[in-house]
């Protein structure tokens, strides 16, 4: 357990999966906190959300980098900071006390590729700190289609900003029902004129009228027949087969089937920490990144804002959280209401 100095802060990741792209934001948060003299402990379970993705895009100097390689580089750079301690583990409970935060976690065995649960049951470890940052995220709800796992992360994607450029002027199948699907299909028109929308049994009436009209004008074919299976070759999508025996050749599938926010699952971890959630299941936070109702618990990333999927936005969000954490601690150290 780290021996925290008076001005120390603990920043940690909890939940089942960290977001690889948002890891950049949390890396910024760790470094920013450490460089201002704060001691930081990171609890990481080593299970990145988008491990299936071969590359991240949209960040200068890192475009095309493997997300797992980015994590490896970041971990190596963190080693130069004596004030940062990286712990492999899974958090079981976070308790907010009057002047500190108590974190209970189970250590995990670490190997060269990351962290893996120990084959034996590990005893719980208690770590005390002045504040905690919940670096939570979300889990994509993947299409439950035969053959989808073979293309996921290769030619099956959810973000056109991250992976759409490689499919410009190619045949793109969009998968999604209602406005989720139609909105994404219309968005893909900036990349290709050959866009299809597969609702997998969802009716056209589920799609907003304005979207239906625009798709008809722009030549987007809506296929409501349920999918039978996806045919691919070494991860490259070739054909989408439907249950009526028909098929459509395409080069990629972009899906919008929603995501599961981890916010509600945090309730069982937060002990004595007041918090509230919005309709999408994300934690409600203040402009200072603090949990609404909480004092010593902060949040960053997709647990509080579903839009923070991009690398550059994650970096900015992590840096903002670190600045607010330091300001909170400094006011407490000096006994001031404002800094």
C-alpha positions, 0 to 999 in steps of 0.5 A: 500500500502506498504511503501517501504524503499529506498532499497526495491523491489516489487516482485509480481505474475500477470496472471490468474494462478500461477504455483503451482510447480513454486510457490516454486521458487517464494517462494525462490525469496521472502525469498531471497529478504526479508532476504537480507533486501528488502521489498517485496509485493506479489500480488497473485490471488490464482488460481494455475495451477495444482490444479488438481494434488494430489502430487508433486514429485522430491523435497527432503523432500517434495515428495508426498506433495499436491501442495496446501498444499505446498502453505499453508505451504509457506504462513505460513512461509512467515508470520514470515518475517516483510518485506513481504506483501502478497496481494490478487489481480489481476494485471491490469497494470504495468508501468515502470517509470524512477526510479520506477515501478507502479503497478495497481491491483484490490484487491480480497476477501480472504477466508480460501482456498485462494483468490476469486473475491469479489462479488462487483466491487473493486476499483483499487489500485496503488502500487509503487516499485523500481522493479517488478518480473513477476512470470508468467507461462503457461496454459496446453492445455488439451485434449478436450475429453468426460470424460477427466475431470474426470481423469485429475490429477488422472490418466490423466497427462502431465509429466512422470517425475512427475507422471510416476513412479506410472504407471511403468509396466502398460498399458499407453495410450499416447495422442498427434499428430505428434512429440509431441505424438510420442516423449512422447510415446517413452519416456514412454518406460522407464516405461512400455513396454505396451505403445499405442499412440492415435493421435485422427485423426492425421495421421501417416504421421505427425509423423517423420519417425525415430519415426515411425520406433522406435515405430514399433521396440518397439511395440508401437501401433499407433491408429489414429481413433478419440476418442469417450469417456474415461471410468473411475471409480472414476478418474481411467481410465479404457478404451479408446473408439474410434469412430469405436466402438473399445476400448483399456483398459489402466491404465493411459493417458499421453498427450502432447497437448501443452501449452499456454504461458502467455507471449503475454498476458502480452503486454496489462499489460506492459505500457512503458515496452519494451519487446520481445518474442520468437517463443513460446511466452515466454518473452526474458530475459537477464542472469540477469533475466531482460526483454530484453529492460526493466530496472526495470522489471524482469521475472522468471518461465515459462514465460521465460523458458518452461523447469522450470516445476520441483520443484527443477528447479523452486526453483533455478530459483527463487533464481537466480532472487532474487540475480539479483534483489538485485544486481541491487538495490545495484548498484543503491544504491551505484552508481556503475556499477559493484558489 
